Amino acid sequence: RWVHHTNILMKSIRFSPDYKNDKTIFLGKTTGIYKTTDRGEFWRHINIWNTKWTYYVHPAPGTSELFTATYNSGISRSPDNGDTWESANIGITAAFANGMVLSPNYENDKSIFVVDIATGPYRSTDSGRSWARIPELNPRKLYGKPSLFRELGISNNFKDDGVMLVFLVPRHV
């Protein structure tokens, strides 16, 4: 069902990697994922879960894959731009995703990064099929106390410089 939206609150907005040709934009909101193919005139609710928490949404460049991370349902993967979905939580110990970033070099390295609010950042190197925790970013080692992971970012030159930033509460980067 296509609906006209105005003044909607959202967590993330992502343009399709092939936006020039397909005019597709994805929105991640607390009520799910929405998709438009007409430059934002009308939006369609495309996910099947209704978690009532934040959705992060990322289309993968060079593919029709779409990834979501949610605050209480973990990670999901769609091979067909949101028509069908599968769970992508293998290797992640908790399901409270508080952010997701695709590698700037995704087409070559297939890397996706997700930060769990309590256990920290995870990396998948196989398009979200499996995940491994990044133990070097353990705040207990750095600060001697537990922290909540709030935000994740990686450098545009991650392939060469390996720079990743994580924002923690209490406030640390």
Order of alpha helices (4+ residues) and beta strands (2+ residues): beta-beta-alpha-beta-beta-beta-beta-beta-beta-beta-beta-alpha-beta-beta-beta-alpha-beta-alpha-beta
